[in-house]
Amino acid sequence: MKTKIAPALPVLLAGLTPMVAGAIPLAAEKLEIYGALRLSVDYADSDLGDTPENPSAGLVDGGHSLSTNTSVLGLRGRHTLSDQYDLVWQVEQNIDPDSPRNRGIGNRDTFAGFDTPAGLIRFGIMDTPYKRNGIRMSQFTSTVADPQAILGRGGGGNQRLSLRAENSIRWDRKFLDKRLQLALQYGAGQQDTDGVTDNNDSSMWSGAAIWRQGGLVASVAYADWSELYAGGDVSGLNGGLNYRFGAVTVGALFDRLEADNVAYLNRDAWGGFVTWDIRRDYTLGAQWIHADESDAGDDEADQYSLVGTWHAAPALDLYLAATTTVNQGDSGVYRTADYAHGDRVNTVLGGDPKVLSLGMAFKF
């Protein structure tokens, strides 16, 4: 039976009024409006030395800003086809409460697919299993303490491997009473081929295996991109262990990059974190991420972060975060706040950027 969406619009608009939208049933269909508002007030210092300040390039000599930290708005739905088959879809995009930008609609994970006994199969633009695994096994991604300042990237520029793949097909399935999850993704045409046949010479594939049992989460993921940078292949391997016992969670992770033609993308990284639920409403966490010297030489770095969070309400967190990246080598330019933080804080060769941030995260 064909479901008509129009009669449900009054219900949909009414659900938006309190800014809380659970699931709105439409006959055999479920429609959900979801999102997150993440804002912070930051004080940042790029450690410029004698270099002139250049805010448009992310180089600040002690400045304040209001930032959005991966604020998103999305629609997703599920339509029952039979007892064992559902059609699923999602449209998600960034929103920028601090300063509107022309990002278009569906610039984040946007797909359609089928939930079947053989697994969840989706088609569209989606984060790779490699990218999601780096986020899963670390902390503080959507704050100034974003570990993606080092994970999935090198110390010499903007090139990175923590990316979202276009023109992709992804399969996910859980086994052994949902303790084991496998994910595979293939993407054709990662170069800009808008409106024409995808260029398979710029393909991507990625896979992950995640094991969950009790308080333990263990995972490993891999990604390979052909002709990504400078006409060469780039690959990444990451993994880690998280374990929660009582009020404390500890984790360790590693990240290895290999690139054909970009020397500073040939490097190893590793690190760890600890979080402590001091009481039900307060969590204190610390994280350290280290990047070893790459083939470019003299560009090792360490990121140190400390974050205190007040869980003010079930959907609202307020936090204070402090982070710094110490570029130990004279050729390193690892920044500290990165892509998941709306206003990146860059540095100069060998600089030690630092940020203090007061932020909120409201999910609906």
N, C-alpha and C positions, 0 to 999 in steps of 0.2 A: 504494500500500500504506500502510495506517495505521501510524504509528510509535508504539509504546508507550514512554512515558518511564519508568514505574516500574521496569523491570528495570535501568535505568542508574543508579538512585540509589546503590547501593553504590560504583560507579565515581566518581560525582559527589562523594560524601562523602570518598572516599579522595583525590581530587584537591584537596580543600580543606585537607588536613592540612599540606602544605608551603606553603600560601598562594600557590601558583603554579598557575594553571589555564590550560593552553593550550586547545586545542580538543578536546572530547570527542565523538567521532563516534557518532551514533545512527542506524544504517542510512543513509538518504539525508539525514540531518540533521546539522548541526554546531551544538553548543551551547558557548558560551564564557562563563566567569565572569571578570570583569575589575573593576578598580577602582584607586583611588589613595588613599593615606593621606598627608595633608599637614598637618603640625603645626608650630607655631612658638611660641617664647617671645618676647614683645614687651615693649619699654619704650616707652610712648606719652605724649605731652604735647599737649593740645589748644590750648595758648596761650590760656588763659582770661582773662588780664588780671585785672580785678576781679570777674569772674563766678564765683559759687560752683561748686565741683566737683559734677557730677551723673553718676556712672558709668552709671546706668540709661539716660541719654540719650546715652551715648557721649562725655561731656565729662569728661576726666580731667586732673588736675594732676600729671602725672608718676606713672604707675602701671604695674605689671607684670601680664601676663596670659598664659594659655595659649590659643592660638587654633587653630581648624581652618580650613584654606584650601581650600575646595571639595573636601573629601574625598568620594569617591563609591564606590558599589558598584553593579554592573550585571550583567545577564544579556542575552545577545544570541544569536541563532541564525539559521541559513540552512537552508532545506529545498529540495532540488532537485526541481523540477517537470518539467523537460525539459532538453535540451541548452542552451537559450537562456533559460530562465525559472527564477528562484528566488524563493521566498517568504522575506522577511527580517523580523526583529522585534527589538525591544530594550525592556528595562525598566531604567530607571536612576534612582537616588535619592541624595540627600545622606546621609552619615553624619556623626555629630558626636562624635568621641572626647573632645572637651573637655567638652561639656555636652549631654546628649541633648535633642532637641527633637522635637515632634510634627509631622513633615513629611509623613507618609503615604508610601505606596508609589508609585513612578513619578512623583515630583515634578519630575524632570529629563526630558531627551529620552527619550520613551517612544512607540513607534510600531509599526506593522506595515505591510508594503508588498511591492512586487515589484521585483526586479532584472530588467530586460528589455532587448532590443536598442535600444529607444527611450529608455532611461534608467532611473534609479532613482526609483521613485514610492513615497512614504510618506504615511501618514495618522496623525495623533496630535498630541502636544504637542512642539514642537521649537524650538530657537534659530532666529531668523531669519537669513537670509544677511547682513543688515546687522550684526547682533550678532557673528556669527562672523568677519566681515571685520575688524571693529575689533580682535578678539583676534588674528587671523592677522597683522595688519600692525604689531603692537606687541609689547612684551616684558613679562614679570614679572606676568602677569595673576593668577596664583594665589599672590601674596605680598602683603605690606603695601604694596609698590610698584605695586599694581594701577592701570593707567592708566585704568580705567573710573571712577576718581574724577573724571575730567574728560570722557573720551570718552563720547558718548551721553547726556550729562546737562547740566544748567545749574547755576548757582551759587546758586540760591535755595531749594533744598529737595530732597525725595526723588524728585521726578518724573524719569524717565529713559526713554530709548528703547532701551537695550540689554536687550531683553526676550525671553522665550520665548513663542511664540504658541500658543494653545490652538485646538482644533477646526480643525486646519490640514492642508493638502495641500501636499506639497513634491515638486518634480521636480529631479533633478540629472543632468547628462550631460556626458561629456568628448568633445572633438573634437580633430582634428589631432594624432593620436598622443598624446593625453592632455595636450597642452600647454595647451589651452583648456578651461576648465570653466565651465558655466553653471548657475545655480540660480534657481528660481522658487518662491515659497511664497505661499499664500493661506490666511488664517484667518478663519473666521466666528465671531461671538459671543465677543468678547474680554472682555465684562463677565461677571459671575457669573450664569450662567443654568443652574446645576446642575439636571439632571433635567427641563428643559423645552427646547423648540425654541430653537436658537441665535438670538441677536439679530444679524441681519446689519447693523444700523446701526452696530455696533461692530466692523467688520471690519478686517483688516490685509492688506497685500500687500507683498512684499519680493523683490528680485532681486539677483544678483551675477554678475560676470564675473571670472574669475581666469586669468591667463596665467603659465605656468611654462616657463622655458627656461634650461638651464644653471644658473647661480647666481642668476638673476633671477626674482622673483615680483612681478607687478603686478596690482592688482585695484581694482575699484570696486563699490560696493553702495548700494542705496537701500531705504528702507522708508517706508511711509505707514500710519498708524493713524488711523482715524476715531473721533471721540468718545472719545479716550483720556483727556484731562485737561480739566477745566472745560467739558465738552461740545463741545470743539473738536478739529480734526485736528492731528496732529503728524507731521512727516516728517523724515527724516535722510538725508544723503548722505555716504558716507565712501569713502576710497580711499588708495592709497599704493604705494610701491616698496620692495622689499627686495632687496639684492644682496650675495651672498657671494663674496669673493675670498680664497682661501687661508684663513687662520685668522680673518679679520675679516668681520663682517656689519654692514652699515649699512642704515638704513631711514628713510623719511620718510612722513608720513601727514597727512591732513586729515580734518575732521569738521564738517559743517554741519547745524544744526538749525533748523527753522522750525515755529512753533506759532501756532494761531489766537488762543488766549486766555491763554497763559502767557508773559509778557514775557521772563523769564529763560531760556526755551527757544528764543529767537531769538538765536543766536550762532554764531560760527565758532571752530574750534579747529584747531591743527596741532602738529606736533612731530617728533621724530626720536630715533633711538637708535643705539648702536654696541655690538657685543659682540666680544670678542677671546678666542680660545682660546689662552691663554698657553702651555699644553701640553695634552696629550690629556685630562688629568684636571681641568683648572682653566679656568674661564671668568670673565672680568670684563666687566660691562656697565653702561652708563649710559644714561639716558633722560630726555628733557625733553618735557613736554606743556604747551602754552599755550592758555588759553581767552581769546578776545577779549571785549571788553565787550558785553553783551547789550542788548536793548531796555530792560531794567529799569534799566540804567545803573550805572556805578561798581562793577563786579563782575568785572573781569578777574583772571586768576590764572595761576600757573605751578606745575607739579609737577616736582620734581627728584628723581631716584632713582639710586642706585648699588647694584649687587648683585654679590657675588662668590660663585661656585658651585664646589663640589668634587664632581665626578662620582665618588662613592666606589665605586659598583658599577653594572653595567648598568641596574639598576632603581632605584637610590637616589642622590638628590642631597642634599647638605647645603649650606646657603647662609647668608650674612650679608647682610642688606639694610638700607639706610638710605634714608628718603624724607621729603620735606617738601613741603607745598603752601603756596605763598605767595599769599594773597589780597591782591592789590595794591590793589583797591578797597575802600572802607569798607563796601560792601553785599554783598560776596561771602562765601559760607560753603562753598566747595568744601572737602571733607574730603581726607584722604590715603588711608588704607586704606579700601577700599570693599567691594562685595558679594561679590567673589570671596575676600576675606579675611573670616573668620568674625566678627571683632570690629571693627566699624567705629569709626574715630576721627573724631569730629565736631569742630567748632570753633564759635566765635562770629563775629559780623560782623567781617570784616577780620582774623580770626585766621590764624596760620600753624602748623597742626598738624604734628607730626613724630613718626616712629616709627623705632626701631632693633629689628631682628628677627633671631633665630637660628632657622632652620627646617630642615625635612626634607621630602622628597617621595619616597614609595615607590610605584611603580606595579607592579601585578600583573595 
